[in-house]
Amino acid sequence: MRPRSSVALTLLSSPPLHPRPYPFPLSHLPTMPPILISGTLIDFPHDPPYGTQKVLMGKVVAAADRRAHALLEAPTGSGKTLALLCAALAWQERLRVEG
């Protein structure tokens, strides 16, 4: 097994670069109204989402509500990554708020 380089160790042990969650204010960015899917308000940066993205977000939220695994597939270029991240983060935020 190779030892790690000193650069990697330095990066792993260094403090966070920005004390705030974002290195810049987000107030200037345009926002879209949240989308209600399966009882969860999802902030989605594009309006409107593709139909496949709505379905995928619904499946992600439903699986998360059941604390179950989900195997999801969609065609290339359908926005899977964005839909998955938006739905998962919205579900996590709903869980945090509901306590």
Secondary structure, DSSP 8 states (H G I E B T S, - for coil): -----HHHHHHHHS--S-SSSSSS--TTS-----EEETTEEE--SSSS--HHHHHHHHHHHHHHHHT--------TTS-HHHHHHHHHHHHHHHHHHH-
